[in-house]
């Protein structure tokens, strides 16, 4: 079994939580918060991809 990468796991959970908050903001009919959480979710997810790529380049 592979080791669990805790920082990347927490980043993934944060991204999922941001997308869940988009649904909550839509439920409250708040366009500003839905756009904010959507952008924040994509930013966190992109940051996670960048960190993962840097880790793979360091291993090789």
C-alpha distance matrix in Angstrom:
0.0 3.8 6.6 9.1 12.3 14.9 18.0 17.1 15.9 19.3 21.1 19.8 20.9 24.2 24.8 24.3 26.6 29.2 29.3 29.7 32.6 34.1 34.5 36.1 38.4 39.5 40.2 42.4 44.0 43.3 43.1 42.8 39.7 38.1 38.6 37.4 34.1 33.6 34.2 32.1 29.1 29.4 29.9 26.7 24.7 26.4 25.8 22.0 22.2 24.3 21.9 18.9 21.3 22.4 18.9 18.3 21.8 21.2 18.2 20.3
3.8 0.0 3.8 6.4 9.1 12.2 14.9 13.9 13.3 16.8 18.3 17.3 18.9 21.9 22.4 22.4 24.8 27.0 27.4 28.2 30.8 32.3 33.0 34.6 36.7 37.9 38.9 40.9 42.3 41.4 41.0 40.4 37.5 36.0 36.2 34.9 31.8 31.2 31.5 29.3 26.6 26.7 26.8 23.8 21.9 23.3 22.4 18.7 18.9 20.7 18.2 15.3 17.7 18.6 15.1 14.7 18.2 17.6 14.8 17.2
6.6 3.8 0.0 3.8 6.3 9.1 12.0 11.8 11.4 14.4 16.2 15.9 17.2 20.0 21.0 21.4 23.3 25.6 26.4 27.1 29.5 31.2 32.2 33.5 35.4 37.0 37.9 39.7 41.3 40.1 39.9 39.0 36.0 34.8 35.0 33.4 30.3 30.2 30.2 27.8 25.3 25.7 25.5 22.2 20.8 22.3 20.9 17.3 18.2 19.6 16.7 14.4 17.2 17.5 14.0 14.5 17.9 16.8 14.5 17.5
9.1 6.4 3.8 0.0 3.8 5.9 9.1 8.8 7.7 10.7 12.8 12.5 13.5 16.3 17.5 17.8 19.6 21.9 22.9 23.5 25.8 27.6 28.7 29.8 31.7 33.4 34.3 36.0 37.6 36.5 36.3 35.4 32.3 31.2 31.6 29.9 26.7 26.8 27.0 24.4 21.9 22.6 22.5 19.0 17.8 19.7 18.3 14.7 16.1 17.9 14.9 13.0 16.4 16.9 13.7 14.8 18.3 17.4 15.8 18.9
12.3 9.1 6.3 3.8 0.0 3.8 5.8 5.7 6.1 8.8 10.2 10.7 12.4 14.4 15.6 16.7 18.4 20.2 21.5 22.6 24.5 26.2 27.7 28.8 30.4 32.2 33.5 34.9 36.3 34.8 34.5 33.3 30.3 29.4 29.4 27.5 24.7 24.7 24.5 21.8 19.7 20.2 19.6 16.2 15.3 16.8 15.0 11.6 13.3 14.6 11.4 10.0 13.5 13.7 10.7 12.5 15.8 14.9 14.0 17.2
14.9 12.2 9.1 5.9 3.8 0.0 3.9 5.6 5.0 6.1 8.6 9.8 10.4 12.2 14.2 15.3 16.3 18.3 20.1 20.8 22.3 24.5 26.0 26.7 28.3 30.4 31.5 32.7 34.3 32.7 32.7 31.4 28.2 27.7 28.0 25.8 22.9 23.4 23.4 20.3 18.5 19.6 18.8 15.1 15.0 17.0 14.9 11.9 14.5 15.7 12.5 12.1 15.8 15.7 13.2 15.5 18.5 17.5 17.2 20.6
18.0 14.9 12.0 9.1 5.8 3.9 0.0 3.8 5.4 5.2 6.3 8.7 9.9 10.5 12.4 14.4 15.2 16.6 18.7 19.9 21.0 22.9 24.9 25.6 26.7 29.0 30.4 31.3 32.7 30.8 30.5 28.9 26.0 25.6 25.5 23.1 20.5 21.1 20.6 17.5 16.1 17.0 15.7 12.1 12.5 14.1 11.6 9.0 12.1 12.7 9.5 10.1 13.8 13.4 11.6 14.5 17.1 16.2 16.7 20.0
17.1 13.9 11.8 8.8 5.7 5.6 3.8 0.0 3.8 5.4 5.0 6.2 8.6 9.7 10.5 12.4 14.1 15.3 16.7 18.4 19.9 21.3 23.3 24.5 25.6 27.4 29.1 30.3 31.4 29.7 29.2 27.9 25.1 24.2 23.9 22.0 19.3 19.3 18.8 16.2 14.2 14.7 13.9 10.5 9.8 11.6 9.7 6.4 9.0 10.6 7.9 7.6 11.4 12.0 10.5 12.6 15.6 15.5 15.8 18.6
15.9 13.3 11.4 7.7 6.1 5.0 5.4 3.8 0.0 3.8 5.4 5.1 6.2 8.6 9.9 10.7 12.3 14.3 15.6 16.5 18.4 20.2 21.6 22.7 24.3 26.1 27.3 28.8 30.2 28.9 28.7 27.7 24.6 23.6 24.0 22.2 19.0 19.2 19.5 16.8 14.4 15.6 15.5 11.8 11.1 13.7 12.5 9.2 11.7 13.9 11.6 10.9 14.7 15.6 13.9 15.6 18.9 18.8 18.6 21.5
19.3 16.8 14.4 10.7 8.8 6.1 5.2 5.4 3.8 0.0 3.8 5.4 5.0 6.1 8.6 9.9 10.3 12.2 14.3 15.1 16.3 18.5 20.2 20.8 22.2 24.4 25.6 26.6 28.2 26.6 26.7 25.4 22.1 21.6 22.1 19.9 16.9 17.7 17.9 14.8 12.9 14.8 14.2 10.4 10.9 13.7 12.0 9.6 12.9 14.6 12.4 12.8 16.5 17.0 15.7 18.0 20.9 20.7 21.0 24.0
21.1 18.3 16.2 12.8 10.2 8.6 6.3 5.0 5.4 3.8 0.0 3.8 5.4 5.0 6.2 8.7 9.7 10.5 12.5 14.2 15.2 16.8 19.0 19.9 20.9 22.9 24.6 25.6 26.7 24.9 24.5 23.1 20.2 19.5 19.4 17.3 14.5 15.0 14.7 11.7 9.9 11.3 10.5 6.7 7.3 9.9 8.4 6.2 9.8 11.5 9.9 10.7 14.1 14.9 14.4 16.6 19.2 19.5 20.2 22.9
19.8 17.3 15.9 12.5 10.7 9.8 8.7 6.2 5.1 5.4 3.8 0.0 3.8 5.4 5.1 6.3 8.6 9.9 10.8 12.4 14.3 15.6 17.2 18.7 20.0 21.6 23.1 24.7 25.8 24.4 24.0 23.2 20.2 18.9 19.1 17.7 14.5 14.3 14.8 12.4 9.5 10.8 11.4 8.0 6.9 10.2 10.0 7.3 9.8 12.6 11.6 11.3 14.6 16.3 15.6 17.1 20.0 20.8 21.0 23.4
20.9 18.9 17.2 13.5 12.4 10.4 9.9 8.6 6.2 5.0 5.4 3.8 0.0 3.8 5.4 5.1 6.1 8.6 10.0 10.4 12.2 14.3 15.6 16.5 18.2 20.1 21.1 22.6 24.2 23.0 23.1 22.4 19.1 18.0 18.9 17.3 13.8 14.4 15.6 12.8 10.2 12.6 13.2 9.8 9.7 13.3 12.9 10.7 13.5 16.1 14.9 14.9 18.3 19.7 18.8 20.5 23.5 24.0 24.1 26.7
24.2 21.9 20.0 16.3 14.4 12.2 10.5 9.7 8.6 6.1 5.0 5.4 3.8 0.0 3.8 5.5 5.0 6.2 8.7 9.7 10.4 12.5 14.6 15.1 16.2 18.5 19.9 20.8 22.2 20.5 20.6 19.4 16.1 15.5 16.2 14.2 10.9 12.0 12.7 9.6 7.7 10.5 10.6 7.3 8.5 11.9 11.3 10.1 13.3 15.4 14.5 15.4 18.5 19.6 19.4 21.4 23.9 24.4 25.2 27.7
24.8 22.4 21.0 17.5 15.6 14.2 12.4 10.5 9.9 8.6 6.2 5.1 5.4 3.8 0.0 3.8 5.4 5.1 6.4 8.7 9.9 10.8 13.1 14.5 15.3 17.0 18.9 20.1 21.0 19.4 18.9 18.1 15.1 13.8 14.1 12.7 9.4 9.4 10.2 7.9 4.8 7.3 8.3 5.7 5.7 9.4 9.9 9.0 11.5 13.9 14.0 14.5 17.3 18.9 19.1 20.7 23.1 24.2 25.0 27.1
24.3 22.4 21.4 17.8 16.7 15.3 14.4 12.4 10.7 9.9 8.7 6.3 5.1 5.5 3.8 0.0 3.8 5.4 5.2 6.2 8.7 9.9 11.1 12.7 14.3 15.6 17.0 18.8 20.0 19.0 18.9 18.8 15.6 13.9 15.0 14.2 10.5 10.4 12.4 10.6 7.3 9.8 11.8 9.5 8.8 12.6 13.5 12.1 14.1 17.1 17.0 16.9 19.8 21.8 21.6 22.8 25.6 26.7 27.1 29.2
26.6 24.8 23.3 19.6 18.4 16.3 15.2 14.1 12.3 10.3 9.7 8.6 6.1 5.0 5.4 3.8 0.0 3.8 5.4 4.9 6.2 8.7 10.0 10.5 12.2 14.3 15.3 16.6 18.2 17.1 17.6 17.1 13.6 12.6 14.3 12.9 9.2 10.5 12.6 10.2 8.0 11.4 12.7 10.5 11.1 14.7 15.1 14.1 16.8 19.2 19.0 19.4 22.4 23.9 23.8 25.4 28.1 28.9 29.5 31.8
29.2 27.0 25.6 21.9 20.2 18.3 16.6 15.3 14.3 12.2 10.5 9.9 8.6 6.2 5.1 5.4 3.8 0.0 3.8 5.4 5.0 6.4 9.0 9.8 10.4 12.5 14.3 15.2 16.2 14.6 14.6 13.8 10.5 9.5 10.7 9.2 5.5 6.9 8.9 6.8 5.0 8.7 10.0 8.7 9.8 13.0 13.7 13.7 16.1 18.2 18.6 19.5 22.0 23.6 24.0 25.7 28.0 29.0 30.0 32.1
29.3 27.4 26.4 22.9 21.5 20.1 18.7 16.7 15.6 14.3 12.5 10.8 10.0 8.7 6.4 5.2 5.4 3.8 0.0 3.8 5.3 5.0 6.8 9.0 9.9 10.8 12.8 14.6 15.2 14.3 13.9 14.1 11.3 8.9 10.3 10.3 6.7 6.3 9.4 8.7 5.9 8.7 11.3 10.5 10.4 13.5 15.2 14.9 16.6 19.2 20.0 20.3 22.6 24.7 25.1 26.3 28.7 30.2 30.9 32.7
29.7 28.2 27.1 23.5 22.6 20.8 19.9 18.4 16.5 15.1 14.2 12.4 10.4 9.7 8.7 6.2 4.9 5.4 3.8 0.0 3.8 5.3 5.3 6.6 8.8 10.0 10.9 12.8 14.3 14.0 14.6 15.1 11.9 9.9 12.4 12.3 8.7 9.4 12.6 11.6 9.3 12.4 14.7 13.5 13.6 17.0 18.3 17.6 19.6 22.3 22.7 22.9 25.6 27.5 27.6 28.9 31.5 32.7 33.2 35.3
32.6 30.8 29.5 25.8 24.5 22.3 21.0 19.9 18.4 16.3 15.2 14.3 12.2 10.4 9.9 8.7 6.2 5.0 5.3 3.8 0.0 3.8 5.3 4.9 6.0 8.5 9.5 10.5 12.0 11.0 12.0 12.0 8.5 7.4 10.3 9.7 6.4 8.4 11.4 10.3 9.3 12.7 14.4 13.6 14.6 17.7 18.6 18.7 20.9 23.2 23.6 24.4 27.0 28.6 28.9 30.6 32.9 34.0 34.9 37.0
34.1 32.3 31.2 27.6 26.2 24.5 22.9 21.3 20.2 18.5 16.8 15.6 14.3 12.5 10.8 9.9 8.7 6.4 5.0 5.3 3.8 0.0 3.8 5.4 5.1 6.2 8.6 9.9 10.2 9.3 9.3 10.1 7.3 4.7 7.5 8.2 5.5 6.1 9.7 9.8 8.8 11.4 13.8 13.9 14.5 17.1 18.7 19.1 20.8 23.1 24.1 24.8 26.9 28.8 29.6 30.9 33.1 34.5 35.5 37.3
34.5 33.0 32.2 28.7 27.7 26.0 24.9 23.3 21.6 20.2 19.0 17.2 15.6 14.6 13.1 11.1 10.0 9.0 6.8 5.3 5.3 3.8 0.0 3.8 5.4 5.1 6.2 8.7 9.6 10.1 10.9 12.5 10.0 7.4 10.7 11.8 9.3 9.6 13.3 13.5 12.0 14.5 17.2 17.0 17.1 20.0 21.7 21.7 23.2 25.9 26.7 27.1 29.3 31.5 31.9 33.0 35.5 37.0 37.6 39.4
36.1 34.6 33.5 29.8 28.8 26.7 25.6 24.5 22.7 20.8 19.9 18.7 16.5 15.1 14.5 12.7 10.5 9.8 9.0 6.6 4.9 5.4 3.8 0.0 3.8 5.4 4.9 6.4 8.6 8.9 10.9 12.1 9.2 8.0 11.7 12.2 9.9 11.4 14.8 14.5 13.6 16.6 18.7 18.3 19.1 22.1 23.3 23.3 25.4 27.8 28.3 29.0 31.4 33.2 33.6 35.1 37.5 38.7 39.4 41.5
38.4 36.7 35.4 31.7 30.4 28.3 26.7 25.6 24.3 22.2 20.9 20.0 18.2 16.2 15.3 14.3 12.2 10.4 9.9 8.8 6.0 5.1 5.4 3.8 0.0 3.8 5.3 5.0 6.1 5.3 7.2 8.4 5.8 5.1 8.9 9.5 8.4 10.0 13.0 13.2 13.3 16.0 17.8 18.1 19.2 21.7 23.0 23.6 25.6 27.6 28.5 29.5 31.7 33.4 34.1 35.7 37.8 39.1 40.2 42.1
39.5 37.9 37.0 33.4 32.2 30.4 29.0 27.4 26.1 24.4 22.9 21.6 20.1 18.5 17.0 15.6 14.3 12.5 10.8 10.0 8.5 6.2 5.1 5.4 3.8 0.0 3.8 5.3 4.7 5.9 7.0 9.6 8.3 6.1 9.5 11.4 10.5 10.8 14.2 15.2 14.8 16.9 19.3 19.9 20.4 22.8 24.6 25.2 26.6 28.9 30.1 30.8 32.8 34.8 35.7 36.8 39.0 40.6 41.5 43.2
40.2 38.9 37.9 34.3 33.5 31.5 30.4 29.1 27.3 25.6 24.6 23.1 21.1 19.9 18.9 17.0 15.3 14.3 12.8 10.9 9.5 8.6 6.2 4.9 5.3 3.8 0.0 3.8 5.4 7.7 10.0 12.5 10.8 9.4 13.0 14.5 13.2 14.1 17.5 18.0 17.4 19.9 22.2 22.4 22.9 25.6 27.3 27.5 29.2 31.6 32.5 33.1 35.3 37.3 37.9 39.1 41.5 42.9 43.7 45.5
42.4 40.9 39.7 36.0 34.9 32.7 31.3 30.3 28.8 26.6 25.6 24.7 22.6 20.8 20.1 18.8 16.6 15.2 14.6 12.8 10.5 9.9 8.7 6.4 5.0 5.3 3.8 0.0 3.8 5.5 8.8 10.8 9.4 9.3 12.8 13.8 13.3 14.9 17.8 18.1 18.3 20.9 22.8 23.1 24.2 26.7 28.0 28.6 30.6 32.6 33.5 34.5 36.7 38.4 39.1 40.6 42.8 44.1 45.1 47.0
44.0 42.3 41.3 37.6 36.3 34.3 32.7 31.4 30.2 28.2 26.7 25.8 24.2 22.2 21.0 20.0 18.2 16.2 15.2 14.3 12.0 10.2 9.6 8.6 6.1 4.7 5.4 3.8 0.0 3.8 6.1 9.0 8.9 8.4 11.3 13.1 13.3 14.2 16.9 18.0 18.4 20.4 22.4 23.4 24.3 26.4 28.1 29.0 30.6 32.5 33.8 34.8 36.7 38.5 39.6 40.9 42.9 44.4 45.6 47.3
43.3 41.4 40.1 36.5 34.8 32.7 30.8 29.7 28.9 26.6 24.9 24.4 23.0 20.5 19.4 19.0 17.1 14.6 14.3 14.0 11.0 9.3 10.1 8.9 5.3 5.9 7.7 5.5 3.8 0.0 3.8 5.5 5.6 6.2 8.7 10.0 10.9 12.2 14.4 15.4 16.4 18.5 20.0 21.1 22.5 24.3 25.7 27.0 28.7 30.3 31.6 33.0 34.8 36.3 37.6 39.1 40.9 42.3 43.7 45.5
43.1 41.0 39.9 36.3 34.5 32.7 30.5 29.2 28.7 26.7 24.5 24.0 23.1 20.6 18.9 18.9 17.6 14.6 13.9 14.6 12.0 9.3 10.9 10.9 7.2 7.0 10.0 8.8 6.1 3.8 0.0 3.8 5.6 5.1 6.1 8.5 10.0 10.4 12.2 14.0 15.2 16.6 18.2 19.9 21.0 22.4 24.1 25.7 27.1 28.5 30.2 31.6 33.0 34.7 36.2 37.6 39.1 40.8 42.3 43.8
42.8 40.4 39.0 35.4 33.3 31.4 28.9 27.9 27.7 25.4 23.1 23.2 22.4 19.4 18.1 18.8 17.1 13.8 14.1 15.1 12.0 10.1 12.5 12.1 8.4 9.6 12.5 10.8 9.0 5.5 3.8 0.0 3.8 5.5 5.3 6.1 8.7 9.9 10.7 12.1 14.2 15.6 16.4 18.2 20.0 21.1 22.4 24.3 25.9 27.0 28.5 30.3 31.7 33.0 34.7 36.3 37.7 39.1 40.9 42.5
39.7 37.5 36.0 32.3 30.3 28.2 26.0 25.1 24.6 22.1 20.2 20.2 19.1 16.1 15.1 15.6 13.6 10.5 11.3 11.9 8.5 7.3 10.0 9.2 5.8 8.3 10.8 9.4 8.9 5.6 5.6 3.8 0.0 3.8 5.4 4.8 6.0 8.3 9.8 10.2 11.8 14.1 15.0 16.0 17.9 19.6 20.6 22.1 24.1 25.4 26.5 28.2 30.0 31.3 32.6 34.4 36.0 37.2 38.8 40.7
38.1 36.0 34.8 31.2 29.4 27.7 25.6 24.2 23.6 21.6 19.5 18.9 18.0 15.5 13.8 13.9 12.6 9.5 8.9 9.9 7.4 4.7 7.4 8.0 5.1 6.1 9.4 9.3 8.4 6.2 5.1 5.5 3.8 0.0 3.8 5.4 5.3 6.0 8.6 9.8 10.4 12.3 14.1 15.3 16.4 18.2 19.8 21.0 22.6 24.3 25.7 26.9 28.6 30.4 31.6 33.0 34.8 36.3 37.7 39.3
38.6 36.2 35.0 31.6 29.4 28.0 25.5 23.9 24.0 22.1 19.4 19.1 18.9 16.2 14.1 15.0 14.3 10.7 10.3 12.4 10.3 7.5 10.7 11.7 8.9 9.5 13.0 12.8 11.3 8.7 6.1 5.3 5.4 3.8 0.0 3.8 5.6 5.0 6.1 8.4 9.8 10.7 12.1 14.2 15.3 16.4 18.1 19.9 21.1 22.5 24.3 25.7 27.0 28.7 30.3 31.7 33.1 34.8 36.4 37.9
37.4 34.9 33.4 29.9 27.5 25.8 23.1 22.0 22.2 19.9 17.3 17.7 17.3 14.2 12.7 14.2 12.9 9.2 10.3 12.3 9.7 8.2 11.8 12.2 9.5 11.4 14.5 13.8 13.1 10.0 8.5 6.1 4.8 5.4 3.8 0.0 3.8 5.4 5.3 6.1 8.5 10.1 10.5 12.2 14.2 15.3 16.3 18.3 20.0 21.0 22.4 24.3 25.8 27.0 28.6 30.4 31.7 33.1 34.9 36.6
34.1 31.8 30.3 26.7 24.7 22.9 20.5 19.3 19.0 16.9 14.5 14.5 13.8 10.9 9.4 10.5 9.2 5.5 6.7 8.7 6.4 5.5 9.3 9.9 8.4 10.5 13.2 13.3 13.3 10.9 10.0 8.7 6.0 5.3 5.6 3.8 0.0 3.8 5.5 4.9 5.9 8.5 9.6 10.2 11.9 13.9 15.0 16.2 18.2 19.7 20.8 22.3 24.2 25.6 26.7 28.4 30.2 31.5 32.9 34.8
33.6 31.2 30.2 26.8 24.7 23.4 21.1 19.3 19.2 17.7 15.0 14.3 14.4 12.0 9.4 10.4 10.5 6.9 6.3 9.4 8.4 6.1 9.6 11.4 10.0 10.8 14.1 14.9 14.2 12.2 10.4 9.9 8.3 6.0 5.0 5.4 3.8 0.0 3.8 5.4 5.1 6.3 8.6 10.0 10.6 12.3 14.2 15.4 16.7 18.5 20.1 21.2 22.7 24.6 25.9 27.2 28.9 30.6 32.0 33.5
34.2 31.5 30.2 27.0 24.5 23.4 20.6 18.8 19.5 17.9 14.7 14.8 15.6 12.7 10.2 12.4 12.6 8.9 9.4 12.6 11.4 9.7 13.3 14.8 13.0 14.2 17.5 17.8 16.9 14.4 12.2 10.7 9.8 8.6 6.1 5.3 5.5 3.8 0.0 3.8 5.4 5.2 6.1 8.6 9.9 10.4 12.1 14.2 15.3 16.4 18.3 19.9 21.1 22.6 24.4 25.8 27.0 28.7 30.5 31.9
32.1 29.3 27.8 24.4 21.8 20.3 17.5 16.2 16.8 14.8 11.7 12.4 12.8 9.6 7.9 10.6 10.2 6.8 8.7 11.6 10.3 9.8 13.5 14.5 13.2 15.2 18.0 18.1 18.0 15.4 14.0 12.1 10.2 9.8 8.4 6.1 4.9 5.4 3.8 0.0 3.8 5.5 5.0 6.1 8.5 9.8 10.4 12.3 14.3 15.3 16.4 18.3 20.0 21.1 22.6 24.4 25.8 27.1 28.8 30.6
29.1 26.6 25.3 21.9 19.7 18.5 16.1 14.2 14.4 12.9 9.9 9.5 10.2 7.7 4.8 7.3 8.0 5.0 5.9 9.3 9.3 8.8 12.0 13.6 13.3 14.8 17.4 18.3 18.4 16.4 15.2 14.2 11.8 10.4 9.8 8.5 5.9 5.1 5.4 3.8 0.0 3.8 5.4 5.2 6.1 8.5 9.9 10.6 12.4 14.3 15.4 16.5 18.5 20.2 21.2 22.7 24.6 26.0 27.3 29.1
29.4 26.7 25.7 22.6 20.2 19.6 17.0 14.7 15.6 14.8 11.3 10.8 12.6 10.5 7.3 9.8 11.4 8.7 8.7 12.4 12.7 11.4 14.5 16.6 16.0 16.9 19.9 20.9 20.4 18.5 16.6 15.6 14.1 12.3 10.7 10.1 8.5 6.3 5.2 5.5 3.8 0.0 3.8 5.5 5.0 6.0 8.5 9.8 10.5 12.3 14.2 15.2 16.5 18.4 20.0 21.0 22.6 24.5 25.9 27.3
29.9 26.8 25.5 22.5 19.6 18.8 15.7 13.9 15.5 14.2 10.5 11.4 13.2 10.6 8.3 11.8 12.7 10.0 11.3 14.7 14.4 13.8 17.2 18.7 17.8 19.3 22.2 22.8 22.4 20.0 18.2 16.4 15.0 14.1 12.1 10.5 9.6 8.6 6.1 5.0 5.4 3.8 0.0 3.8 5.4 5.1 6.1 8.6 9.9 10.5 12.3 14.2 15.4 16.6 18.4 20.1 21.2 22.8 24.6 26.2
26.7 23.8 22.2 19.0 16.2 15.1 12.1 10.5 11.8 10.4 6.7 8.0 9.8 7.3 5.7 9.5 10.5 8.7 10.5 13.5 13.6 13.9 17.0 18.3 18.1 19.9 22.4 23.1 23.4 21.1 19.9 18.2 16.0 15.3 14.2 12.2 10.2 10.0 8.6 6.1 5.2 5.5 3.8 0.0 3.8 5.5 5.0 6.2 8.7 9.9 10.5 12.3 14.3 15.4 16.5 18.5 20.1 21.3 22.8 24.8
24.7 21.9 20.8 17.8 15.3 15.0 12.5 9.8 11.1 10.9 7.3 6.9 9.7 8.5 5.7 8.8 11.1 9.8 10.4 13.6 14.6 14.5 17.1 19.1 19.2 20.4 22.9 24.2 24.3 22.5 21.0 20.0 17.9 16.4 15.3 14.2 11.9 10.6 9.9 8.5 6.1 5.0 5.4 3.8 0.0 3.8 5.4 5.1 6.4 8.8 10.0 10.6 12.5 14.5 15.4 16.6 18.6 20.2 21.4 23.0
26.4 23.3 22.3 19.7 16.8 17.0 14.1 11.6 13.7 13.7 9.9 10.2 13.3 11.9 9.4 12.6 14.7 13.0 13.5 17.0 17.7 17.1 20.0 22.1 21.7 22.8 25.6 26.7 26.4 24.3 22.4 21.1 19.6 18.2 16.4 15.3 13.9 12.3 10.4 9.8 8.5 6.0 5.1 5.5 3.8 0.0 3.8 5.3 5.1 6.3 8.7 9.8 10.6 12.5 14.3 15.4 16.7 18.6 20.3 21.5
25.8 22.4 20.9 18.3 15.0 14.9 11.6 9.7 12.5 12.0 8.4 10.0 12.9 11.3 9.9 13.5 15.1 13.7 15.2 18.3 18.6 18.7 21.7 23.3 23.0 24.6 27.3 28.0 28.1 25.7 24.1 22.4 20.6 19.8 18.1 16.3 15.0 14.2 12.1 10.4 9.9 8.5 6.1 5.0 5.4 3.8 0.0 3.8 5.4 5.1 6.2 8.6 9.9 10.7 12.4 14.4 15.5 16.8 18.7 20.4
22.0 18.7 17.3 14.7 11.6 11.9 9.0 6.4 9.2 9.6 6.2 7.3 10.7 10.1 9.0 12.1 14.1 13.7 14.9 17.6 18.7 19.1 21.7 23.3 23.6 25.2 27.5 28.6 29.0 27.0 25.7 24.3 22.1 21.0 19.9 18.3 16.2 15.4 14.2 12.3 10.6 9.8 8.6 6.2 5.1 5.3 3.8 0.0 3.8 5.4 5.1 6.1 8.6 9.9 10.6 12.3 14.3 15.5 16.7 18.7
22.2 18.9 18.2 16.1 13.3 14.5 12.1 9.0 11.7 12.9 9.8 9.8 13.5 13.3 11.5 14.1 16.8 16.1 16.6 19.6 20.9 20.8 23.2 25.4 25.6 26.6 29.2 30.6 30.6 28.7 27.1 25.9 24.1 22.6 21.1 20.0 18.2 16.7 15.3 14.3 12.4 10.5 9.9 8.7 6.4 5.1 5.4 3.8 0.0 3.8 5.5 5.1 6.2 8.7 9.9 10.6 12.3 14.3 15.5 16.8
24.3 20.7 19.6 17.9 14.6 15.7 12.7 10.6 13.9 14.6 11.5 12.6 16.1 15.4 13.9 17.1 19.2 18.2 19.2 22.3 23.2 23.1 25.9 27.8 27.6 28.9 31.6 32.6 32.5 30.3 28.5 27.0 25.4 24.3 22.5 21.0 19.7 18.5 16.4 15.3 14.3 12.3 10.5 9.9 8.8 6.3 5.1 5.4 3.8 0.0 3.8 5.4 5.2 6.3 8.7 10.0 10.7 12.5 14.5 15.7
21.9 18.2 16.7 14.9 11.4 12.5 9.5 7.9 11.6 12.4 9.9 11.6 14.9 14.5 14.0 17.0 19.0 18.6 20.0 22.7 23.6 24.1 26.7 28.3 28.5 30.1 32.5 33.5 33.8 31.6 30.2 28.5 26.5 25.7 24.3 22.4 20.8 20.1 18.3 16.4 15.4 14.2 12.3 10.5 10.0 8.7 6.2 5.1 5.5 3.8 0.0 3.8 5.5 5.1 6.2 8.7 10.0 10.7 12.6 14.6
18.9 15.3 14.4 13.0 10.0 12.1 10.1 7.6 10.9 12.8 10.7 11.3 14.9 15.4 14.5 16.9 19.4 19.5 20.3 22.9 24.4 24.8 27.1 29.0 29.5 30.8 33.1 34.5 34.8 33.0 31.6 30.3 28.2 26.9 25.7 24.3 22.3 21.2 19.9 18.3 16.5 15.2 14.2 12.3 10.6 9.8 8.6 6.1 5.1 5.4 3.8 0.0 3.8 5.5 5.1 6.3 8.7 10.0 10.8 12.7
21.3 17.7 17.2 16.4 13.5 15.8 13.8 11.4 14.7 16.5 14.1 14.6 18.3 18.5 17.3 19.8 22.4 22.0 22.6 25.6 27.0 26.9 29.3 31.4 31.7 32.8 35.3 36.7 36.7 34.8 33.0 31.7 30.0 28.6 27.0 25.8 24.2 22.7 21.1 20.0 18.5 16.5 15.4 14.3 12.5 10.6 9.9 8.6 6.2 5.2 5.5 3.8 0.0 3.8 5.4 5.1 6.2 8.7 10.0 10.9
22.4 18.6 17.5 16.9 13.7 15.7 13.4 12.0 15.6 17.0 14.9 16.3 19.7 19.6 18.9 21.8 23.9 23.6 24.7 27.5 28.6 28.8 31.5 33.2 33.4 34.8 37.3 38.4 38.5 36.3 34.7 33.0 31.3 30.4 28.7 27.0 25.6 24.6 22.6 21.1 20.2 18.4 16.6 15.4 14.5 12.5 10.7 9.9 8.7 6.3 5.1 5.5 3.8 0.0 3.8 5.5 5.1 6.3 8.8 10.2
18.9 15.1 14.0 13.7 10.7 13.2 11.6 10.5 13.9 15.7 14.4 15.6 18.8 19.4 19.1 21.6 23.8 24.0 25.1 27.6 28.9 29.6 31.9 33.6 34.1 35.7 37.9 39.1 39.6 37.6 36.2 34.7 32.6 31.6 30.3 28.6 26.7 25.9 24.4 22.6 21.2 20.0 18.4 16.5 15.4 14.3 12.4 10.6 9.9 8.7 6.2 5.1 5.4 3.8 0.0 3.8 5.5 5.2 6.4 8.9
18.3 14.7 14.5 14.8 12.5 15.5 14.5 12.6 15.6 18.0 16.6 17.1 20.5 21.4 20.7 22.8 25.4 25.7 26.3 28.9 30.6 30.9 33.0 35.1 35.7 36.8 39.1 40.6 40.9 39.1 37.6 36.3 34.4 33.0 31.7 30.4 28.4 27.2 25.8 24.4 22.7 21.0 20.1 18.5 16.6 15.4 14.4 12.3 10.6 10.0 8.7 6.3 5.1 5.5 3.8 0.0 3.8 5.4 5.2 6.4
21.8 18.2 17.9 18.3 15.8 18.5 17.1 15.6 18.9 20.9 19.2 20.0 23.5 23.9 23.1 25.6 28.1 28.0 28.7 31.5 32.9 33.1 35.5 37.5 37.8 39.0 41.5 42.8 42.9 40.9 39.1 37.7 36.0 34.8 33.1 31.7 30.2 28.9 27.0 25.8 24.6 22.6 21.2 20.1 18.6 16.7 15.5 14.3 12.3 10.7 10.0 8.7 6.2 5.1 5.5 3.8 0.0 3.8 5.5 5.3
21.2 17.6 16.8 17.4 14.9 17.5 16.2 15.5 18.8 20.7 19.5 20.8 24.0 24.4 24.2 26.7 28.9 29.0 30.2 32.7 34.0 34.5 37.0 38.7 39.1 40.6 42.9 44.1 44.4 42.3 40.8 39.1 37.2 36.3 34.8 33.1 31.5 30.6 28.7 27.1 26.0 24.5 22.8 21.3 20.2 18.6 16.8 15.5 14.3 12.5 10.7 10.0 8.7 6.3 5.2 5.4 3.8 0.0 3.8 5.6
18.2 14.8 14.5 15.8 14.0 17.2 16.7 15.8 18.6 21.0 20.2 21.0 24.1 25.2 25.0 27.1 29.5 30.0 30.9 33.2 34.9 35.5 37.6 39.4 40.2 41.5 43.7 45.1 45.6 43.7 42.3 40.9 38.8 37.7 36.4 34.9 32.9 32.0 30.5 28.8 27.3 25.9 24.6 22.8 21.4 20.3 18.7 16.7 15.5 14.5 12.6 10.8 10.0 8.8 6.4 5.2 5.5 3.8 0.0 3.8
20.3 17.2 17.5 18.9 17.2 20.6 20.0 18.6 21.5 24.0 22.9 23.4 26.7 27.7 27.1 29.2 31.8 32.1 32.7 35.3 37.0 37.3 39.4 41.5 42.1 43.2 45.5 47.0 47.3 45.5 43.8 42.5 40.7 39.3 37.9 36.6 34.8 33.5 31.9 30.6 29.1 27.3 26.2 24.8 23.0 21.5 20.4 18.7 16.8 15.7 14.6 12.7 10.9 10.2 8.9 6.4 5.3 5.6 3.8 0.0
